[in-house]
Amino acid sequence: MKVLDFYLNIWYNYSMDLKSEKAKALTKKQVFDELRSYLNEQVDISNRKCMDEENFKLPAFNEYQAYQRGIQKALTKLYNLLP
């Protein structure tokens, strides 16, 4: 149950108020679908940050890129934990 609560907290902060009528009507599958969508979106954003030409000019570009890759890996692992 802890894992589900964790995912719901992420989803709550991202999408909507869990006390709203819309949120109460969602099934667990719909909640997980929302979480998958959010995680994919965050990985895509991180990928775009890695490829942004402005970031190539950073003095510590390799460290910035390693940080973004770490974020992508963590989000992907979280995505793979979803049922």
Contacts in CASP RR format, 6 or more apart in sequence:
PFRMAT RR
TARGET T0000
AUTHOR 0000-0000-0000
METHOD contacts of the structure
MODEL  1
MKVLDFYLNIWYNYSMDLKSEKAKALTKKQVFDELRSYLNEQVDISNRKC
MDEENFKLPAFNEYQAYQRGIQKALTKLYNLLP
3 81 0 8 1.000
4 28 0 8 1.000
7 31 0 8 1.000
7 32 0 8 1.000
7 35 0 8 1.000
7 82 0 8 1.000
8 18 0 8 1.000
8 31 0 8 1.000
10 35 0 8 1.000
10 38 0 8 1.000
11 31 0 8 1.000
11 34 0 8 1.000
11 35 0 8 1.000
11 38 0 8 1.000
12 18 0 8 1.000
14 34 0 8 1.000
14 38 0 8 1.000
15 34 0 8 1.000
15 38 0 8 1.000
16 22 0 8 1.000
16 23 0 8 1.000
17 23 0 8 1.000
18 24 0 8 1.000
26 34 0 8 1.000
32 82 0 8 1.000
32 83 0 8 1.000
35 82 0 8 1.000
36 79 0 8 1.000
36 82 0 8 1.000
39 75 0 8 1.000
39 76 0 8 1.000
39 78 0 8 1.000
39 79 0 8 1.000
39 82 0 8 1.000
40 79 0 8 1.000
42 71 0 8 1.000
42 75 0 8 1.000
43 72 0 8 1.000
43 75 0 8 1.000
43 76 0 8 1.000
43 79 0 8 1.000
46 68 0 8 1.000
46 71 0 8 1.000
46 72 0 8 1.000
46 75 0 8 1.000
47 68 0 8 1.000
47 72 0 8 1.000
49 55 0 8 1.000
49 68 0 8 1.000
50 65 0 8 1.000
50 68 0 8 1.000
50 69 0 8 1.000
55 61 0 8 1.000
55 64 0 8 1.000
55 65 0 8 1.000
58 64 0 8 1.000
END
